[in-house]
Amino acid sequence: MDKALFEELKRIYKDDILYKKEDIYPYAYDTSPNPKEIMLPEFVVYPTNSSQVSQTVLLGLKYNVSIIPRGAGTCHCGGCRVKTKSIVMHFSKMDKILEINKEDLTMRVQPNAVIKNINEKAEELNLFFPPDPSNLAVSTIGGAVALSSGGPRTFKYGSTKDYVVNLEVVLADGKIIKTGSDIAKNVTGYNLTSLFVGSEGTLGIITEITLKLIPKPQTRLVTLAYFNDLLEATSAVNSIINSGFIPATLDLLDKNTITTIEKYNPCGLLCDKEAVLLIELDGFRECVDFECAKVLKILKESNAAQIIQAQNEEENEKIWRARRSSFAAVTKLRPNVITEDVVVPRSKIVPLVRGIQDICAKYNIIVCIMGHAGDGNIHPNFALDLSDRLEKENFEKAKDELFALAISLGGSLSGEHGIGYEKKKYLKDALDSGAIEYMEKIKKLFDPNNIINPYKMF
Ligand SMILES: Cc1cc2nc3c(=O)[nH]c(=O)nc-3n(C[C@H](O)[C@H](O)[C@H](O)COP(=O)(O)OP(=O)(O)OC[C@H]3O[C@@H](n4cnc5c(N)ncnc54)[C@H](O)[C@@H]3O)c2cc1C
């Protein structure tokens, strides 16, 4: 342990600092696949304000120690992993909703405010914060802003990036800046706010966020439409979109996902169909009824084998609980689950899904495929035993082929989970080399000593 650094951290944090191996061990992980050799951070600190964050960054510079910001640690792509001598900064003591402005439709929050709490607080005032990652019960707004997290409602409402108007950020030289103003519309200067949203904690540390809220939709209605053929399901998606309105959600689950959810969390899903579409309509009751009639007609014309509609809010929620349990259900199949995240033009969903099934058949890997069909954003959940050397090697090959397939279909590496450590080797295949060069220059400009979450993305 670096004694001199410890003494300086002690002065800032008193007892809010961890250094024993058994205490810091969990902070070496996120939900990405376990690396062969795990590297532990030197220290974990719990700041309570941005001044402490700034002082810690200055110590990072002085002692050449990296700073890794961390929320709930549910990142799928290794964004929270430790790669150098590091201090992990955990924001659990900065979790407050500071202010809601009902007139201006804004909410000021600290980075560890949990998304579910933000949603519920907004709804108490008949307001709405749409981003809804499936793990919203634990996912923090700091992590969601750093990744620009999305979710099923992204199709209609956009992702986190569309709801951030201002950030307080601690930069790599210890300076504390505001990136914009707490206003909904603003083109004053470069859009620094947008630059930090989705920067995966590599450009600076977010210590306060001003979110934009919108009025809460009055009602919602969830429909499940089962299909015997994947192509029929995706053509129903296109027909719904072409009919002149946008559902809040158009999610797709394949047969393996439906069967796995039903096996471990019986909730009445039909397991003999190739795919199910989960469609949520929301808005004023009259609009929802009007759109629902159109959707039902389209589903029937698209040859839906069975259509089940929630009759009340309790049934809406029951369907959503089943949908959100998919990751947990897949974890029961094999010791490890790796969730991937690729995105293609909506017209290419069928070749993507069929291609993933072929790749997994070739390498003998169990896969449950689901995703946001409206956005072309597909998540294959691979159920594996990574302690089996051959299976691990096969998975690496399958992963290479998955990303190559998505890119060959005009798609990209991530719709919402980011690049982190896990996907950086594929970045050159997905982006123009000039774009990567300028992204690296931006990183160097903000963090010339490479101490803020280093070796992620590039
Ligand atoms: C079961 C499950 C379901 C999921 N469903 C979805 C989904 O539907 N949609 C989706 O988009 N994602 C999903 N995810 C991925 C991920 O959990 C989310 O993106 C989530 O919002 C990340 O939040 P977190 O608090 O866990 O962030 P963390 O994992 O702690 O951090 C994520 C990244 O942000 C950085 N970071 C954290 N806090 C800060 C800060 N204050 N300043 C700067 N950088 C920071 C970290 O360094 C890291 O690079 C899911 C994950 C799981 C395990």
The ligand as a Tripos MOL2 file, in Angstrom:
@<TRIPOS>MOLECULE
LIG
   53    58     1     0     0
SMALL
NO_CHARGES

@<TRIPOS>ATOM
      1 C1        -29.4260   -7.0040  -15.6170 C.3       1 LIG1
      2 C2        -28.9460   -5.8140  -16.3790 C.ar      1 LIG1
      3 C3        -29.8100   -5.1550  -17.2400 C.ar      1 LIG1
      4 C4        -29.3710   -4.0370  -17.9570 C.ar      1 LIG1
      5 N1        -30.2550   -3.4210  -18.7780 N.ar      1 LIG1
      6 C5        -29.8460   -2.3470  -19.4810 C.ar      1 LIG1
      7 C6        -30.7680   -1.6750  -20.3480 C.ar      1 LIG1
      8 O1        -31.9350   -2.0650  -20.4920 O.2       1 LIG1
      9 N2        -30.3160   -0.6040  -21.0310 N.ar      1 LIG1
     10 C7        -29.0280   -0.1420  -20.9010 C.ar      1 LIG1
     11 O2        -28.6770    0.8470  -21.5410 O.2       1 LIG1
     12 N3        -28.1450   -0.7640  -20.0980 N.ar      1 LIG1
     13 C8        -28.5100   -1.8430  -19.3830 C.ar      1 LIG1
     14 N4        -27.6130   -2.4780  -18.5660 N.ar      1 LIG1
     15 C9        -26.2040   -1.9920  -18.5460 C.3       1 LIG1
     16 C10       -25.8990   -1.0130  -17.3610 C.3       1 LIG1
     17 O3        -26.3000   -1.5750  -16.1850 O.3       1 LIG1
     18 C11       -26.5870    0.2890  -17.4690 C.3       1 LIG1
     19 O4        -26.0960    0.9610  -18.5900 O.3       1 LIG1
     20 C12       -26.4880    1.1910  -16.2250 C.3       1 LIG1
     21 O5        -27.1520    2.4010  -16.4890 O.3       1 LIG1
     22 C13       -25.1170    1.4660  -15.6960 C.3       1 LIG1
     23 O6        -25.2900    2.0830  -14.4240 O.3       1 LIG1
     24 P1        -24.3320    1.7560  -13.2100 P.3       1 LIG1
     25 O7        -24.7180    2.6300  -12.0620 O.co2     1 LIG1
     26 O8        -24.2900    0.3070  -12.9080 O.co2     1 LIG1
     27 O9        -22.9450    2.2260  -13.8110 O.3       1 LIG1
     28 P2        -21.5020    1.5880  -13.5790 P.3       1 LIG1
     29 O10       -21.4770    0.2130  -14.1270 O.co2     1 LIG1
     30 O11       -21.0800    1.7560  -12.1610 O.co2     1 LIG1
     31 O12       -20.6210    2.5510  -14.4890 O.3       1 LIG1
     32 C14       -20.7650    2.5390  -15.8650 C.3       1 LIG1
     33 C15       -19.6870    3.4310  -16.5010 C.3       1 LIG1
     34 O13       -19.9160    4.7740  -16.0970 O.3       1 LIG1
     35 C16       -18.7770    5.3030  -15.4430 C.3       1 LIG1
     36 N5        -19.2830    6.1540  -14.3570 N.ar      1 LIG1
     37 C17       -20.0620    5.7820  -13.3080 C.ar      1 LIG1
     38 N6        -20.3450    6.8450  -12.5350 N.ar      1 LIG1
     39 C18       -19.7210    7.9140  -13.1010 C.ar      1 LIG1
     40 C19       -19.5990    9.3020  -12.7620 C.ar      1 LIG1
     41 N7        -20.1870    9.8180  -11.6810 N.pl3     1 LIG1
     42 N8        -18.8470   10.1030  -13.5670 N.ar      1 LIG1
     43 C20       -18.2430    9.6110  -14.6830 C.ar      1 LIG1
     44 N9        -18.3260    8.3050  -15.0450 N.ar      1 LIG1
     45 C21       -19.0420    7.4760  -14.2630 C.ar      1 LIG1
     46 C22       -17.9800    4.0970  -14.9690 C.3       1 LIG1
     47 O14       -16.5930    4.3890  -14.8460 O.3       1 LIG1
     48 C23       -18.2690    3.0940  -16.0700 C.3       1 LIG1
     49 O15       -17.4020    3.3040  -17.1570 O.3       1 LIG1
     50 C24       -28.0180   -3.5820  -17.8220 C.ar      1 LIG1
     51 C25       -27.1650   -4.2560  -16.9360 C.ar      1 LIG1
     52 C26       -27.6040   -5.3510  -16.2290 C.ar      1 LIG1
     53 C27       -26.6560   -6.0400  -15.2950 C.3       1 LIG1
@<TRIPOS>BOND
     1     1     2 1
     2     2     3 ar
     3     2    52 ar
     4     3     4 ar
     5     4     5 ar
     6     4    50 ar
     7     5     6 ar
     8     6     7 ar
     9     6    13 1
    10     7     8 2
    11     7     9 ar
    12     9    10 ar
    13    10    11 2
    14    10    12 ar
    15    12    13 ar
    16    13    14 ar
    17    14    15 1
    18    14    50 ar
    19    15    16 1
    20    16    17 1
    21    16    18 1
    22    18    19 1
    23    18    20 1
    24    20    21 1
    25    20    22 1
    26    22    23 1
    27    23    24 1
    28    24    25 2
    29    24    26 1
    30    24    27 1
    31    27    28 1
    32    28    29 2
    33    28    30 1
    34    28    31 1
    35    31    32 1
    36    32    33 1
    37    33    34 1
    38    33    48 1
    39    34    35 1
    40    35    36 1
    41    35    46 1
    42    36    37 ar
    43    36    45 ar
    44    37    38 ar
    45    38    39 ar
    46    39    40 ar
    47    39    45 ar
    48    40    41 1
    49    40    42 ar
    50    42    43 ar
    51    43    44 ar
    52    44    45 ar
    53    46    47 1
    54    46    48 1
    55    48    49 1
    56    50    51 ar
    57    51    52 ar
    58    52    53 1
@<TRIPOS>SUBSTRUCTURE
     1 LIG1         1 GROUP 0 **** ****
